[in-house]
Amino acid sequence: MFYQAKQYIKFLLKSTNQHGVHSPFVYDLVTKCFYDRSSYDAYKAIKNYKKNLLHDKGSINVTDLGAGSQVMKQEERLVRQMAKNAGSTLKRAKLLYRFSAYFKPLNILELGTSLGIATQALSLGHPEAKITTIEGCPNISAFSKALFKDENLNNIESLQGDFSTKIEKLTSHSYDLIFFDGNHQKDATLEYFESLLQTASNDSVFIFDDIYWSEAMTEAWEIIKKHPKVTVTIDTFFWGFVFFRKEQVKEDFVVRC
């Protein structure tokens, strides 16, 4: 926690808003998506989805295959506590919705379903998209899959298993958006990144969650930024956005969001 607090202070000192962005592509993304203050009808569904989880009195026996939670260490966890501590915040879920609606990705891959808060937002943002989401814990996967069915989110395919094993079977696909929100460990993150690079096109975007989770995760983020196939990155502190647009000059942005 101390590391994150220290990094956040550094982030605030070097970050900017749209006025410090000189790339037309990034400027449009920041002003038309990141800073879009419109009130969308879908926000109600996103809010209700999380609200229901926060009021859920049930529990789930959790098997952590990745770095695990920094807050919850017990195997049996209350759903409402997971929604509070591990799930995407309402603000970030709304941003994912806007991002999905803005880019309209046809094929989405998510590593780390958790309770499906982010998955639902992505689905609502572009209902025509095909979303594949992978969750390591069998019980969490079954729980979120049932929620998707109840919410009539029919464009989501839920897979359960180890990320590396599942990724091996998906590298022949192409993805317009990949959300890395599972194993917050340096080596695993870099492994998934390298494996899934072959699925990316010029217009694809990778989003990495919790790039300041730990010093090791920040090291992974810095390595990813320097990859020769990566052209533009946007650091919003809680997420790192990666683009592969060959027409863009290689540049890294730090944007308050």
ABEGO torsion letter per residue (X at the ends): XAAAAAAAAAAAAABBBAAABABAAAAAAAAAAAABABBBAAAAAAAAAAAAAAABABBBBBBBABAEBAABABABBBAAAAAAAABBBAAAAAAAAAAAAAAGBABBBBBGAEAGAAAAAAAAABAABBBBBBBABAAAAAAAAAAAAAAGBAABBBBBEBAAAAAAAAAABBBABBBBABBBBAAAAAAAAAAAAAABBAABBBBBBGAAABAAAAAAAAAAAABAABABBBBAGABBBBBABAABBBBBBBBBX
